[in-house]
C-alpha cells in the first residue's frame, strides 16, 4: 500500500524562522532558531546577529530531540529529573539529546511533520520563540 509522508518544507521553515526572529526581536534578544523535517534532518537555521555561539548547537539539538522523542524538550526535562522515569535520557543517542525547554514537535493532522528548536534566552523565552515559530504555519500545523 502506498504511503505518503507529510513533512515541513523549506518554505514552511522560512516562515517559521521569520516568525521566530520577530518574537526574538520583540524580546530584545538575538536568537538561534533551527527547523528540522519529519526525519529530524535540519531544513533551515538562523543565527541572528549577536546570538550566543554556544546556543547554536543547543537550538539544533532541541529541534532534533523534539523530533526524536515526539515531545517538547520542556516535557522531557521534567521526566529526566532524578527519580523520574526518564532520568539520564540526555545521555542517550550519543549524548546528543538536549532537554532544556525550547524544542517543539510540529504536527499536521495529528502527524508530526518536523520540529523547531530555539536557544539564547531563558527557558521561558526559548519556549515563547519556538511557539511563535511553530505558530507561523498554523492552522496548517500545531505544536
N, C-alpha and C positions, 0 to 999 in steps of 0.2 A: 504494500500500500504506500503510495507516495506521501511524503511528509513535507511540510513547509516549516521553515524556521523564521520566526519574526525576530528581528534584531534592530538595534539602533543603527542609524545610518550616519554618514559624515554630516549630512545636512542637519539631522537631529542634534548631533554632538555640537555643531557650531552654534545652534540656537541655545543649547544648554550652557555652553561656555559664555555666551553673551549675557544671558540672564544671571549666571553666577558672578560674572565680572561686575555687573550693575549692582548686585547686592553687596559685593565686597566694597565697591566704591561708596555705597551708602553707609557702610560700617566704617569707612576710612582706613581700611586695612588691605594692602596688596596681597593677593591670594594666588595659590597654586590650585588648579582645578583639572581633574582628569575624568575622561569618559571612556568606558570600555563597552565592548559589544556583548552579545549573548554568550559568546565563548570566553569572555574575560580578556580579550585582546584589546590593547589600547587603540582607540579610534582617534582621539584628539586630546591635547593637553595645552594648557596655557599657564604661563608664569608671568603675572603682572609685574611691571617694573617695581623693584624693591621688595618683592616677595622673598621670604626666607628660603635660602638654598636648601636648608635641612628639611624643609617641608615638601620638596619636590617628590622624593621617594614616598613620603607619607601619603600624599594625595593619591598617587598612583596605586600604592599598596591598599589604601582604603577602598578604592573602586574595585580592585581585583578581589579583595577579601569579601566585599559585599556580594559580588557575583559568585565567588567560590562557594559561599555558605548560604546565599539567597536570604540574607538577613542584614539589618543595619549593623554597622560596626558598633554603634552605641549599645544595641541589644547584646551583641556578642561580648562586649566588655562587661556587662552585668553578669553574664553566665561564666565569665572567666575569672571571677574573684575567688580567692582561697575558700575552699569548701563548696563552691558552686559546681554544677555538673560539667562545665567545660574548662575547668581550671587547667591552665597550661596549653590551651589551644593555640596561643600565639607562637608556640614552638613547632607547630605542625607545618607541613608544606614548606620544608626547608627554612623555617623561621621567617617566612615572607608574609605572615598574617599580621595585619595591623588592626588593633581593636580599640582605637580611640574613636569617639563619635565623629561623624563627617563622611561616612561611606553609606550610600543608599542603593539598594537594588531598584531598578526601574521596571515597571510592569505595564503590559498592554493586554487587555482582556484576560487578566489573571495569569499571564505568562511573563516570566522575567525575560526582558529583551536587552538587558545591559545593566550598567551601574555607573554611579558618579562618586567621586571622592574629592574632598577638599581639605586643605590644610593651610594654616597661617595664624589663626586667631585662637580664641578659647574653644573648648569643645562645643559650647552652645552656638558660638558664631560659625564654626565649621558646619554644624548641622543646618543652620539657617541658610548658609550659602549653598550647600548641597540641595536643600529643599527648593530654593529658588531656581537652581539649575534644572532639577527634575521637573519642576512646575512649568518650565518653558514649553514643554511639549504636551502639556495637559490640554484638553481632556484625553488626548490620544494615549497618554501613558500616565501612570501614577506611581509614586514611591511606595 
